[in-house]
């Protein structure tokens, strides 16, 4: 596995060509990226990194592992149900989101995204998974692989050090790092296990000045100022119409 992965769609497409994915697979993954760019427009990670770059990086890691096109597409949209902006508002139903993803991704990849959303990545679950990974259904094993690709992408560039709550994140990393490495080994991915171990170790060095850290430790939405003004105008118009 390489230690540098794609961070843009163009880099990902070049990687797919180099790895000899079919033209159909490349076009399918490009469609997944287009949806991801729409759902995560203006969103940034807790480190300040553009969310879409993280999604592309996760997909790139899965491509390097020679995962199937549906798994790579699911990697591009793994956070869709938790943080994607479907424009449904507070009354939007989860089923509406699933229908949209199925239209673009198909049932297989959408199923992985749904399973990813349902898999709570708590310390307790992470600690238990290595002992029972062999008993997991094939689809669930792939979802765990997507989760590990997500974790590797998160730590490869030391992003945790740029979060306002980096100390708490590093403390959690100390509790779960070994379980992640073991999980990769149990999934038959020794190269991934080695990269996870190296990435985790790299986050214990190189302090980041407070002024460089992101102000928030959580993902946030940033939109152009002109969009904010349009939103207020639309909301005012909507409320006025309701009370006529």
Buried (B, 14 or more C-beta within 10 A) or exposed (E): EEEEBBBBBEBBBEBBEEEEBEEEBBEBBBBBBEBBBBBBBBBBBBBBBBBBBBBBBBBBBBBBBEBBBBBBBBBBBBBBBEBBEBEEEEEEEEEEBBEBBBEBBBEBBBBBBBBBBEBEEEEEEBBEBBEEBEEBEEEBBBBBBBBBBBBBBBBBBBBBBBBBBBEEBBEBBEEBBBBBBBBBBBBEBEEBBBBBBBBBEBBEEEEBEEEEBBEBBEBBEEEEEEEEEEEEEEEEEEEEEEEE
